């Protein structure tokens, strides 16, 4: 269609950069040390569930020289499937995987699974060619292949997935998604190993929520784009608020189990207020507490003749309020008993019934919706922003009547930025990051590795300093524990769990330091629209920039110190040097033994 394509056509021509390791004529895969569980107390449970894939080593991709007379490998058949929700950059994962396959052997084949995991079970596939892929390079969405369910849970589904891989004669299959997808990939890998299925399972981290974070994964494909797009929308609304000076805007952003999007957007756009689910859960705030916090802020601004503002709320906030979470769980319990929707309110416990009756009719209806396919609450359908806006209006009216508030009438306007960003054209960072992960996925599958996640670390630096490799998914797993009454504990299954906002981390600390000024001084910041060119084109998220998450780099630094000790302490070295080394190493070993023992880390459930 030529010029009609507009910016989409221009983006197709964008050339991504590759990290040095992936640009080399030959890529060398080096195995590091064996991995373990993030928490020693989880190690036994994870090892029991994943006896064949637990403890595998980290792998690093390094530039290598092309050897003469190199033996040509048999052609590979690799499948790729979108398992999670749309995340900008997903198509570039496929593009990177395709490019790497063809660069190493033109006879290699990339098989796209059509229709997500449902398509995998039904063996719906298409061969991805250069011509087909050309339309989708650097484009948003998942429309190249589509997606359906977000899970592979039952024994039947696992068997169907294995049968599909065997029928398509796949040497490897790449699953693109978030935490749930990564857990599913680990289960598939273990099952495939146990049944001697030839297909190797590789995962790639892609989720707009940004909650697949751990020492090996610094950020997810799509998070950068979504935060930039949302921040621009928030900034536009902030300018409107400052212009009209009479509206409070309640903006709900995506973030089901973690508030990373809301935190990053707050750092970029400087709204007056952001309420993170992690803050509410940690402080055990009630619905009234949250309402009061907002009302107190509105009243404080009114004392300075300010009757407008912008408030950000994460999608998962409603579940973070303990009393509301308990109500939702009770409703879910009745739903699992197949109680008719209209009868559920009458079957609630007295306290739950009291809270339910207090809620506005539209929220009651939304609380009673069927669960998602992964058994989670349909948070995108629960209008938390409207609920809080209504509760705030009621409280401000009460304060006005009581004489404690003497300002102008409160006026609220609500927005939900749920789907405006996740189909966006990906940012330069997401295009480049996703493409690199696709290349890495090929090298992991080509090396016959199973149950690994493609990883890139040191991302806050320029592309030529990125570290490429892979980590076993089991090394990212943990076991959650819930308390159910005095002395009773329930241990969950090993899984890759969503990483919450760290309330002691640098991004949150940066927000906290500026919270008072943001609330009162209208320091609205417009980061501009999503930049593809110019001075702001390659800016990283503030979260990624301020965090010090180069775990792999620190592991390598430690190894270099140990090598230096070995070089210094050799037979024949002076006695005093040997004594100093023994004393130091004994002390370090004692401290590390205590810190790495089960139970040292007090992990509390969210």
N, C-alpha and C positions, 0 to 999 in steps of 0.2 A: 504493500500500500504506500510505500515511500514516505513522503513528508507527513502523511496522515498519522504515522506512528509516533511523531513527536519525540518526547524525551525517551520513550521506550526504545525507539530505534537507535538513538544516540548511545544509550547505555549498553546496548548489545555490542557495540564496538569498543567498550572500555576494556583495557588490557590490565589484568591483575599482575601483581608481582609475586614471585615465588621466593620463599626462604632459600638460602644457599644450598642447604642439604638436598632440597628437592629439585634444584636447577642443575645439579651435577650430572655429568654423563652417566654415572653409575652411583646408585644410592647404597650406602653401606648400613646394614642393620646390625647394631651392637646390643647385646643383652647386658643389662646391669644386674643389680642384686635382686634376689628373690623378695617379693613383697609380703606384707602382712596386713592384718586388719588395722584400721585407724584406731580402734580401741582394743586393748589386749583382752578385755573381758568378753568381747564379741568373737574372738578368734575361733574358739571351739565350735560355736554354733554355725559360723560361716563355713568352716572347714568341713563340718559334717554334711551340710547341704550342698557343698560344691567341692567334693573330694578330688575331682579330676581337674578342676580349673583354679583351685585356690593356691596361692603362694607362687604363682608364675612371676618371672622377672619383669622389671621395667625394660623397655626397649628404646633405644635412641637411634635416630636416623642421621647419618653423617655423610658428607660428600666423599665419594670414592672414585677411583680411577677406572676407566673402562679397560678391561683386560682384553688382550688379543686372543683370538681363538675361543672366545667365550661360547659355551654350549648354549644353544637356543632352547629355551624352555617350551614345554608343551603349552598350547593356547589355554588361557584361563577363561572360565565363564563365571562372571560375578553378577549377583542380583542386587538391586537396591530398592528399598521400600520406605515411603514416608509413613511413619507410625504415629507421630504426635501431631499437634495442631500446627497450623501454618506459622512459619517463622521466616522472615526475610533472609535470603541467602541460601535457602534450601536447594534451589536449583543449581547454585554454584558448587554445592557439595557433589551433586551428580556430575557437573561439568568437570570438576577436578578429578573425580574418579575415572571418568571416561578418557580424559586426556592422558592420565597416567597409564591406563590400560593400553591405549593405542601407541603411546610413545615407546613402551617396552616390548610390545609385540603387536603389529597391526592385525594379527589374527585373533587377539583377545576379544571377547564379546561382553558387552554390558546389557543385562536383562533388567528392564524396569518392571516392577510389580504394579499393576494397574488397580487402583482402588484400595490402597493401604493394606492392612492386615487381612481384611475380608478378601481382598484380591489374592493375597498370598495363600490363604486357605483354599480358595477356589482355583488356584493356579492360573490366574489371569495375568498375562505378561506381554511385553512387547520389546523387541530389540531396539535399543537406543542407538541411533546413528548420528553422525556429525550434522547432517541436514536437519534432522528433527531437533537436535539439541541447540542448534544455532539460534532458534527463535527464543529460547528460554534463558540464555546466558545473561547474568546480571539482572534478572527479572524477579519480581516478588511472587508470592503465592506458591502453591503446590500443584498448579493445574497441569503441569507436564504429565503427572501420573495420578494425582488425586490421593485422597486418604479417607479412611472410614473410622473404624474403632481405634482406640488408643492402647489396646492391651492384647497380650497373648497369655491367658491365665490358665484355662482348664487343660486337663490332660489331653482331651480331644483336640484342642487348638494346637498344642505343642506337636501332637502326632500329625495333624494336618499340615503344619508348617514344615515338619521334617519330610513328609511325603512329597510336598510341593518342591522342596529343594532337591530331593532325589530325582523326581520326575524331570525337572529342568536341568539336571546334571550340573548343578552349581558348585564351583569350587569354594565360593565365598558368598555371603550375603551381608549387606550393609544396612543396618537399621538406623534411621534418622529420627531422633526424638529427644525427649527429656528424661526425667528420673524414672518414670514408669517404664519407658522404652528400654532404658539401660538395664533395669532389673529383669525385664523380659528377655533381653539379649543374653544376660548371664545364665538364665534358666535354659534357654535354647542351646547355648554353647555346652552346658553340662550334659544335657540330654543327647546332643549330637555326638559328644565324646563317648558317652556311655553306650550308644547304639552303633558306634563306629560309622556314623554318617560322614561322608567326605567333606561336607560343607562346613567352612569355618565362619564363625559369627563375629562381626565387627560392629561396634556402635559408634555413632557420631553425635556429639552434643548440640542440639538445636532446640531452643525453647525461648520464647519471648520473655518468660517470667524471670529468666536469669538465675534460677534457683538450683541448677545443676552445677554446684561449685564445691570444690574440694582441693586438696593439695595438688592434684594433677590437672584439674580443669579450672582455668581462671575466669572464663566467661563463656557464654553460649552464643551460638550463631543466632542472630536476630535481635538480641538484646540492645545492641548499639543503635540499630535503626529505629526500633520501636520507641526507645527513650527520646531520640532526637525528634521524631515526628510528633510524639505527644507533647514534648516540651514546647515546640513551636505553637501547637494548638492552645496550650495553657497560657503561653505568652500573649497570644492574640486576645484571649479572654481577660487576662490581667489588664491589658491596655483598655479594653472595653469597660472594665470595672472602674478603672482610674478616670475614665472619661465621663461616665454617667454618675459615678459617686453615690449610688443608691442601691446596689445589688451585692449580695454575697453569693458567690458561685461555689457550689458543692460539686466537685469533679471526682468521679470514681474511675480508677485506672485498673488495668488487669494486674493480676498477681494473686493466684488462688491460695497458695500456701505460704507465700513469702512476699514481702513488700519491697523488693529490690527496685521494681519499676517506679514506684511512688517515691522512693528515696532518691534515685538518680534524677528523676524529673524535677524534684524539689531542688536538688543541687544545681540543676541547669537553669531552671526558670524562676526560682525565688518567689514562690507563692507566700501568702501570709502565714499559712499553717499547713502541716501535713501530719496526719495521725497514722502511725504505722501499727500494723497488727501485732508485731513483736512487742511494742511498748505496752499495748493494752493487755496482752496475754501475761507478760511478766509482772505487771502491776495489778493484775486481776481486776481490771476496771469493769464496772457494771455499765449497762446502757445509760443509766442516769449519770454516771461519772463522765462518760464520753460527751454526753449532751452538755453537762455543766462546764466542762473544759472549753467547749466551743462558745458557749454563752458568755463565760467569763472573758474570753478573748474579744468577743464582739462588744461587750460592755467597756472593756479597757480602751478599745479603739474609739468608741463613741465619746469617751471623755476627752479625746483629742479631735473631736468633730470629724471623725472618719466613720462613714456608714456603708462602706463597701469592703470587699475582700475576696480572696481566693483560697479555698480549702481543698486539699487533696486527700483522697481516701482510697486505700487499696481494696480491690475486689474481695479479698479474704478477710477484711476487717470484721465483718459480721460474725464469722466463725471464731474469731479471736476473743470475743467477749465470752467469758466462761459460762455465764447463765444462759446466753443464747445458744452456745455450743451444746450445752446439756439438753436444752429444749429440742434442738435439731436431732440430736442422737435419740431422744425418746420418740420423736416422730418417726425416725427411720426404723426403730425397733418395731413400731406398730405397722409400718409399711411392709416390713419383712414377714409379718404375720398375716399379710393379705387383708388387713382391715380396710374397709371402704373409706375413701377420702373424707366423705361427709361425716363419718363416725369417729374419725381420729381425735378431734377436739374433745369429745366426751370421754375418751379413754385415757387422757393424760392424767398424770399425777397432780395433786392439788397445787403444788408450787408451779409446775409447768403450765397448768391450765390458767393460773393467775397471770403469768407472763404472756401467754398466748392471747388471752382476752384483752390485755393492755395494748397489744399491737394494732396498727391500722389494718383495715380489711385487705388492702392490696398486698401487704406484707404477709398476712396470714395465708393468703392464696399462694404466694410464692414459696412459703415454707413447706407447703404441702405438695409441691411438684415432685414428680418421680426423680429418682437419682440419675446421675450420669452413668455411662457404660462402665466406668471404673468404680462405681458405687459412691462417688463423691456428690456433695450437694451442688445443685445447679447455681453456682454463685453468680454467674453472668446474668441470671434472671432475677436475682434478688436485688432490688433497688435500694441499697443501703443509703445512697445519697439522698433519696427522697424521704426515707424514714428519718434520718438525722435532721434534715431540713425541717420536717414537720414537727419533730420533737423540740427543736431549737425555737421554732416559731411559737409553740405553745408555752415554753418556759420564758421566753422574752415577753410575751403577753402577760404572763403571771407576774413577772418582775415589774412590769409597767404598772399594773393594777395595784401592786403592793407598794409602789413608790420607790423601789430600789433601783429602777432603771428609768431615766428621764430623757433618754435620747429619742431619735426618730424611729419610726416603725421599721421593724426588720423585714427585709424582702429577700427571699432566696430563689435562686435559679439553679436547676440541676442538669448535670451532663454525665454521660457514661462514655468514656473513650475505650471501647472494647474491641471494635473491629476496624476502626479507621486506620490503624497503623500496621497491623500484622500482614497485610497484603501489599505493603509499600515496596517500591523499588529499593533494594538494599543499599546501604551506605558503602563507601569505598572499603571501610574496615571489614564489614560483613562479607562483601564480595571476595576480598582477599583471604580472610580467615577461613571462610567456607571452602574456597577452592583448595587451600593448603590441606585442610582436613580430608577432602576427597582424595587428594594425592596420597596422603598418609594411609588412608583406609585401604587403598590398593596395595601398598607395600606390606602392610600387616597381613592382608589376605594372601598375598603372593608368597610370603614367608611361611605360610601354614599356621599362623597364630590364631588361636581360638579363644573367644571370651575377652577380647581386648576392646578398649576405647581409643580412638585416634585422639591425640592430644598435641596442642601447641602451647608452650609456656614462654614467659618473658614477653608477653603480648604488649605491655605498655611501651616497649621500645620499638624501634623501627623494624621493618620486616627482615632486614639482613641480620638481625640479632635474635630472631625467633628460634626457639628450640623445638624441634619436631620429634615425635616418638609415639609411644603407645603405653598404656597402663592397663593391667588386668582389672576388669570391672569389679571383681571381688575385693580388691584393695580399696574400693570406694564405698563399700557396703558397711552398714551398721545394723544393730538390732535395737529396736525401740522397746522401752519397758513402760507399762502403764500400771498405776496403782488402782486397785478396786476394793477399797475397804481396808481396815487395819490388818496389817501383816499379810495381805494377799497381793501377789504380783502376777502379772501376765506378761510373758515375753513374746514379742512379735517375731515374724520371720525376717531373715536377713534381706535387706533391700537397699537400693540407692535412694536415700531419703533427701527430700527437699532441704536445701540449706537456707535457714532463716537469716534475716538481717542480723549481723553481729552488733549488739548494742554497746560493745566495747571496741568495735573496729573503727578504723580511721574515717570512712565515709560518714558513719553516724556521728562520730565526734565532730566532724566538720559541720554537719547540719546543726548539732546541738549548740556549738559555739556561736552560731549566727541566728538561732531561733528567735531571740528577743528582738533583734534588729529587723528580721524579716516580718515579724508580727506587726510591728508598729510603724516601720519607716517606708513601706511600699517600695522595696528595692527590686521591683519586677525587672527581670532580665530576659531579653529576647535573643536566644541563640541563633535565630534565623531558621529558614527552612532547611530541609535536608540538603547539605552541600555535596555536590559531586566534583566541584572544581573551585579553585581559589584558596585563600589562606586558611579557611576553616574546614577544608575538605577532609583532612586526615586527622582531625582531632578525635581522641579516644573518649570514652565515657569518663566522667570524673571518678566514678567508683573504681574503674580499672587503673586510672592514673595514680590515685592516692594509696591504693592497697599495695602491700609488699608481699606478693603471692608467688614469687619465683622459687617454689619449692624444689623443683628439679635442679635449678642453679645452685641452691644451698647444699643439696645432696652432693653435687659434683665438687663444690668447694670443700666439703668435709672430706671427700675421698682424696683430694689433693693434699690436705693436711696429713692424713694418715700415711700417704705415700712419702711425704717429707720425713715423717717420724721413722719410717722403715729405712729411709736412706741414711738418716743420722745414726740410728741405733743398729749398728752392725757388730758382729764379733770382733773384738779388738778395740772397741771404743772405750774411752776413759770411764773408770768406775763411777765417778761422780755424775757423769751424764746419764749412765744407766740407772743409778739410784733416783735421779730427778725424774726420769721418764717413768719408772715403776711407780713412784709416789703419785705423780700426776695422773697416770692412767688408772691407778687403783681408785683414786678419788672420783674421777669422772665416771668410771664404771659403776661405782656404788650409787652415785646420784642418778645415773640413767636407769639403773636396775629398779630403783624405787619408782621413778617417774613412769616407767613402762609396765609396771606391774598391774594386773587386773584390779579395777576398783579405784585406781589413783585418780582417774578423770571422773568427776561427778557429772555424768551426762543426765540432764533432766529433760523429760518430754515436753514438747511444745504444746 
